[in-house]
Each structure stands twice: as C-alpha cells, then as structure tokens.
Amino acid sequence: MTDSTTLALISALPQPILLINSEGFVEVANQPARELFGGRIQNAQIRAHLRQPEILAMLERVLTDKRDDSASFVMATGNHETVWRVVARNGVAGMFVLSFSDISDIEAAEAQRRDFVANVSHELRSPLTVLAGFIETLQGPAGEDPAARTEFLGIMSEQAARMSGLVADLLSLSRVEAVEKIRPRSPVSISAVLKATLAALRPQIETADITLNYAVPDDLPEMPGDYDQLVQVFHNLVENALKYGAAGGRIDIEATKVDVSPGFDGPALRVSIRDYGDGVEPVYIPRLTERFYRVDKARSRDSGGTGLGLAIVKHILSRHRGRLVIRSRPNEGACFEAILPLT
C-alpha cells in the first residue's frame, strides 16, 4: 500500500508520474500521467502501454535487477511526435517510480545541430576538393601552360569566394542569433534602409538588365529597429530576386503603412519585393527559410547562393517582432513581404 504523504507528493508533481509494483502493474498514476495515457493506465500492466523495444528492455532490467535505469519513449499524435525521457527509480515497499520528462525540444535542437554541422561540412568540402585538385594540377605540367593556368586560377578564385561567402553568412547568422531576444529600439527610416540597399546592389541590378519599379514613399513613419540588420534583410531579399527572378525582367519594390495586419496589435510597415521569374511550387514555401534548404541546389550554387540568406532574414525579422510572408507559383514569380511593427 502507498501512504497518503507519498500519494500527495506524486499528485503534486507537474510531470507524469507512475508508481509500479514489482510485477509491473501501475499502483498510482498522477493526473498528468492519466492525461498522457488515459484513465485505463491505473492498475494496468505497464508493459502494455510502453511497448517500444528500448523502454521494454529498460523495464525488464529495472524489475529483474532492482536497479535504477532510464530510456526514451516516443509517442505519436497525428503528425506530431513527442519524445519522453523515462527515468525509473527505486521507490518504497519494493515499488518503482517512473517519471516522464518531455525532451522533444532538446532532441529537435540536437538533430538541428547535427544537420547544421553536416551541411556546413558538405558546403565547405566541395570547394575545398576543387581547390585541392587544381592546386595539384598546377603543380604538375599544367603549371607551364598559360591558358590552363589562367582558366584554373579563375575557377579557384570562384570557389574561394564561395567559401568566403559561406563563412560570412555563418558569422552573420551567429551574430543575429546572439541578440535575437533583444529587441532593437533605435528609430529607423525604412525608406533610408531601402535606398542604401539599392545603392549597394546597383552594379548587380545593372548587370541583370532588369526594370526596377520602386514605390516607397519618403514620408513613411520611422520604426524601432537595427539599421544594419534591416539593410541586410532587404539586401538578401533583393539579391534573391536578382538571382532567381531576373529572367522575368522586372522587380517591384513597394512599402506602405498598414493599420491592421494579422498577428500584430498595432500599425505596421509592409515592404514587398516581387519578381516575375520562374517561381516555386507552393509546397516548397514553408521550407525556404530553413538553413541550407534550396529548391534547385545546382542553380543556387551556380549563382553563388549559400542557402543561408532567407534563414538570416527570418531571424532578423523575428528579433524585430516582424514576420516574412512568401507567395509564389511556378511561372508567376515570387513575392516576399517583410511586415514590421511600428511600435
């Protein structure tokens, strides 16, 4: 039997707790545990509810060897998976306490870290392999061939620039993430930000031979923001339009104040960059801001893309309590809207 003090303690704990006897039957389940497994968990055989190999093996060790142990348990609800860390500890009167901790966020962060390291390694390995190959070639007979040397050095320069761009974007992303929770408060003029952005991109705009339609009033109200980061946002968005939408021959840049916008408590500024290029299938849109995600990997690399530009945009807008809205369809171009609160 379980005394009232133990029952009161188990009931007061916020995480799911089960008290099981030496035969594996549930003697006590607190309210969070009943919500997790349903009321049928009370007096049930625990093995019938935790039937995944890893946790069944853990339960056998606990019940047989009478020692503490732990294992992971994955519970799927629709399209969502929750990962629980189940810890078994010796309790009273030969019983064991099973506690459940939701470690889904930790597991997701670890998976993201592994993917990030793998992606960075892959992105750096390719140009390094090219550089190593051409260096070896130039150290041989090709080093005496002026035409070959000029061609190879040009390719090596492109690959070095690609690595330099990747490192610059990684450092930028790191700096943005470091201050993402600190909201900037300095007054910033969006029209000044956009003019500075276009001035920096003028050579690329002229090379792309496109028509730029600019509709941004000079009298837009100032907003609290980080000037340099906002320049980076619109630099990335306009550069993205130049890389993937220049074939449409036209880019529209518009900005306006909106009094009401979904998800915002007050007025906001909406800045849109629209191109008339190939566009993308709507199914890909939710993934466009993922790090290193590319719809067309070969085309992105050929155009000098690192796969981090839109991820940086997303983090900067998040710091400003804003959001990015993307609309696109094949052969209809793409529109990227940055919505930023005015207060």
C-alpha positions in Angstrom: 0.0 0.0 0.0 1.0 3.6 -0.5 0.8 6.1 2.3 -1.0 9.4 2.0 2.1 11.5 2.1 3.6 9.7 -0.9 0.3 10.0 -2.8 0.2 13.7 -2.1 3.7 14.2 -3.3 3.2 12.3 -6.5 -0.1 14.1 -7.2 1.6 17.5 -6.7 4.3 16.9 -9.3 3.7 18.6 -12.7 5.3 15.9 -14.9 3.6 12.4 -15.5 4.5 10.0 -12.6 3.7 6.3 -12.3 4.3 4.1 -9.3 4.6 0.5 -10.3 4.9 -2.6 -8.2 7.4 -5.5 -8.6 5.1 -7.2 -11.1 5.0 -4.2 -13.4 1.4 -3.1 -12.5 0.6 0.5 -12.0 -0.4 1.2 -8.4 -0.6 5.0 -8.7 -0.8 7.4 -11.7 -1.0 11.1 -11.1 -3.2 13.5 -13.1 -0.5 14.3 -15.8 0.1 10.6 -16.3 -3.6 9.9 -16.7 -3.9 12.7 -19.2 -0.9 11.2 -21.1 -2.1 7.6 -21.1 -5.8 7.8 -20.3 -7.6 6.6 -17.2 -7.0 3.0 -18.2 -3.4 3.3 -17.0 -4.4 2.8 -13.4 -3.9 -0.8 -12.3 -2.7 -1.7 -15.8 0.4 -3.7 -16.8 2.9 -1.0 -17.7 4.4 -3.2 -20.5 1.1 -3.0 -22.3 1.4 0.8 -22.6 5.2 1.2 -23.1 5.7 -1.3 -25.9 8.8 0.1 -27.7 11.9 -2.1 -27.5 14.2 0.3 -25.8 11.9 1.1 -22.9 10.7 -2.6 -22.6 14.3 -3.6 -22.2 14.7 -0.9 -19.5 11.7 -2.1 -17.6 13.0 -5.7 -17.7 16.3 -4.5 -16.2 14.5 -2.5 -13.6 12.1 -5.2 -12.5 14.7 -8.1 -12.7 17.8 -6.4 -11.3 16.0 -3.9 -9.0 18.2 -1.0 -10.1 17.6 2.5 -11.4 17.6 3.0 -15.2 16.3 5.2 -17.9 15.2 5.1 -21.6 13.4 7.2 -24.2 9.8 6.7 -25.3 8.3 8.3 -28.4 4.6 9.0 -28.5 3.0 9.9 -31.8 -0.2 12.0 -32.0 -1.3 12.7 -35.6 1.7 14.2 -37.4 3.4 15.2 -34.1 5.9 13.2 -32.2 6.7 13.8 -28.5 9.9 12.3 -27.1 9.8 11.4 -23.4 12.8 10.6 -21.2 11.5 7.9 -18.8 13.5 7.5 -15.6 13.0 4.6 -13.2 14.0 5.0 -9.5 13.7 2.6 -6.6 10.7 3.7 -4.5 9.1 2.4 -1.3 7.9 -1.1 -0.4 9.6 -2.7 -3.4 7.9 -0.4 -5.9 9.5 1.9 -8.6 8.7 5.4 -9.6 8.6 6.2 -13.3 8.9 9.9 -14.2 8.3 11.2 -17.7 10.1 14.4 -19.0 9.3 15.9 -22.4 12.7 16.2 -24.2 11.3 16.9 -27.7 12.8 20.3 -27.9 16.2 19.0 -26.8 16.1 16.2 -29.3 15.0 18.6 -32.1 17.8 21.0 -31.2 20.3 18.2 -31.3 19.0 17.0 -34.6 19.3 20.5 -35.9 22.8 20.8 -34.7 23.8 17.5 -36.4 22.2 18.6 -39.6 23.9 22.0 -39.4 27.3 20.5 -38.9 26.7 18.0 -41.7 25.5 20.8 -44.1 28.4 23.1 -43.3 30.9 20.3 -43.8 29.3 19.4 -47.1 29.2 23.0 -48.3 32.9 23.5 -47.5 34.1 20.1 -48.7 33.0 20.6 -52.3 35.0 23.9 -53.0 38.0 22.6 -50.9 38.1 19.5 -53.1 38.0 21.6 -56.3 40.8 23.8 -54.9 43.0 20.9 -53.9 42.5 19.3 -57.3 43.5 22.4 -59.3 46.5 23.1 -57.0 47.7 19.6 -57.6 47.2 20.1 -61.3 49.0 23.4 -61.4 51.9 21.9 -59.5 52.3 19.5 -62.5 52.6 20.0 -66.2 49.6 22.4 -66.4 51.6 24.9 -64.4 53.6 25.6 -67.6 50.5 26.1 -69.7 49.5 29.8 -69.5 46.0 29.2 -70.9 45.2 26.4 -68.5 46.7 28.3 -65.6 44.5 31.3 -66.2 41.4 29.1 -66.5 42.2 27.1 -63.4 43.0 30.2 -61.3 39.7 31.7 -62.3 37.8 28.7 -61.1 39.9 28.6 -57.9 39.0 32.2 -57.3 35.3 31.5 -57.7 35.5 28.6 -55.2 37.4 30.6 -52.7 34.8 33.4 -53.0 32.1 30.7 -52.4 33.8 29.6 -49.2 34.3 33.2 -48.1 30.6 33.9 -48.7 29.6 30.9 -46.7 31.8 31.8 -43.7 30.5 35.4 -43.8 26.9 34.2 -43.8 27.6 31.8 -40.9 29.2 34.6 -38.9 26.2 36.8 -39.7 23.7 34.2 -38.6 25.7 33.6 -35.4 25.6 37.3 -34.6 21.9 37.6 -35.3 21.1 34.6 -33.1 23.2 36.1 -30.3 20.9 39.1 -30.0 17.7 37.7 -31.2 16.0 38.1 -27.9 17.0 41.7 -27.5 14.5 43.9 -29.4 16.1 47.0 -31.0 14.7 50.4 -30.1 16.6 52.9 -32.3 14.3 54.8 -34.7 14.9 53.7 -38.3 13.6 55.0 -41.6 12.7 52.2 -43.9 13.0 54.4 -47.0 16.6 55.2 -46.0 17.3 51.5 -45.5 15.9 50.6 -48.9 17.8 53.4 -50.6 21.1 52.2 -49.0 20.3 48.6 -50.0 19.7 49.5 -53.7 22.8 51.7 -53.8 24.9 48.7 -52.7 23.2 46.4 -55.2 23.3 48.9 -58.1 26.1 47.1 -60.1 24.2 43.8 -59.8 20.9 45.4 -60.9 22.6 47.0 -63.9 24.3 43.7 -64.9 21.0 41.8 -64.6 19.4 44.3 -67.1 16.0 44.4 -65.3 13.4 47.1 -64.8 13.2 48.1 -61.2 9.9 49.6 -60.1 10.4 51.5 -56.8 7.3 52.7 -54.9 8.4 53.6 -51.5 7.2 57.0 -50.0 9.9 59.1 -48.2 7.4 60.1 -45.5 6.8 56.6 -44.1 6.9 56.7 -40.3 10.1 55.5 -38.5 10.1 52.2 -36.7 12.2 50.8 -33.9 14.9 48.7 -35.4 18.6 47.9 -36.1 19.6 49.8 -39.2 22.4 47.5 -40.3 20.3 44.3 -39.8 17.4 45.8 -41.7 19.7 46.7 -44.6 20.9 43.0 -44.5 17.3 41.8 -44.7 16.4 43.8 -47.8 19.8 43.2 -49.3 19.2 39.5 -49.1 15.6 39.7 -50.4 16.5 42.0 -53.4 19.6 39.9 -54.1 17.4 36.8 -54.0 15.1 38.4 -56.5 18.0 39.2 -58.8 19.4 35.7 -58.7 16.1 33.7 -59.2 13.7 36.2 -60.7 15.9 38.3 -63.2 14.6 36.2 -66.1 11.2 37.9 -65.6 12.9 41.2 -66.5 11.3 43.2 -63.7 11.4 43.6 -59.9 8.8 45.6 -57.9 9.7 47.1 -54.5 6.8 48.6 -52.6 6.4 49.8 -49.0 3.3 51.0 -47.2 1.9 51.6 -43.7 -0.9 49.2 -42.7 -3.2 49.9 -39.8 -4.2 46.3 -39.3 -2.3 43.2 -40.0 -2.9 39.6 -38.8 -0.7 38.8 -35.8 0.1 42.5 -34.9 -1.5 44.6 -32.2 -1.0 47.9 -33.9 0.1 49.5 -37.2 2.9 48.1 -39.2 5.1 48.6 -42.2 4.7 46.2 -45.1 7.6 46.0 -47.6 7.3 43.7 -50.6 9.9 42.6 -53.1 8.3 40.9 -56.1 10.0 39.3 -59.1 8.5 37.8 -62.2 10.8 34.8 -62.6 10.2 31.1 -62.5 8.7 31.0 -59.1 8.4 27.9 -56.9 5.7 25.3 -56.1 3.7 26.4 -53.0 4.6 23.1 -51.3 8.2 24.3 -51.0 7.5 27.7 -49.5 7.4 26.6 -45.8 11.0 25.3 -46.1 12.5 28.3 -47.9 13.8 29.8 -44.6 15.4 26.6 -43.4 19.2 26.7 -43.3 20.8 25.4 -46.4 17.5 24.5 -48.0 17.4 25.0 -51.7 14.7 24.1 -54.2 17.2 24.0 -57.1 20.6 23.2 -55.5 22.7 23.3 -58.6 21.2 26.7 -59.7 21.7 28.1 -56.2 25.3 27.2 -56.1 25.9 28.4 -59.6 24.5 31.8 -58.6 26.7 32.0 -55.5 24.0 31.2 -53.0 24.9 29.8 -49.6 21.4 28.6 -48.6 21.5 30.9 -45.5 20.1 34.2 -46.9 16.5 33.6 -46.1 17.3 32.0 -42.7 19.2 35.2 -41.8 16.1 37.3 -42.9 13.8 35.2 -40.8 16.0 35.6 -37.6 16.4 39.3 -38.1 12.6 39.8 -38.6 12.0 37.7 -35.5 14.2 40.0 -33.5 12.2 42.9 -34.7 8.9 41.1 -33.8 8.1 41.0 -37.5 7.4 38.2 -40.0 8.1 37.1 -43.5 5.3 36.2 -45.8 6.2 34.4 -49.1 3.8 33.8 -52.0 4.8 32.1 -55.2 3.6 29.9 -58.0 5.5 28.3 -60.9 6.0 30.7 -63.8 4.4 33.5 -61.8 7.4 34.8 -59.9 7.6 35.2 -56.1 6.7 37.9 -53.6 8.5 38.3 -50.3 6.8 40.6 -47.8 8.5 41.8 -44.6 6.0 43.0 -42.1 7.4 45.1 -39.2 5.6 46.6 -36.3 5.8 50.4 -35.9 5.7 50.3 -32.1 
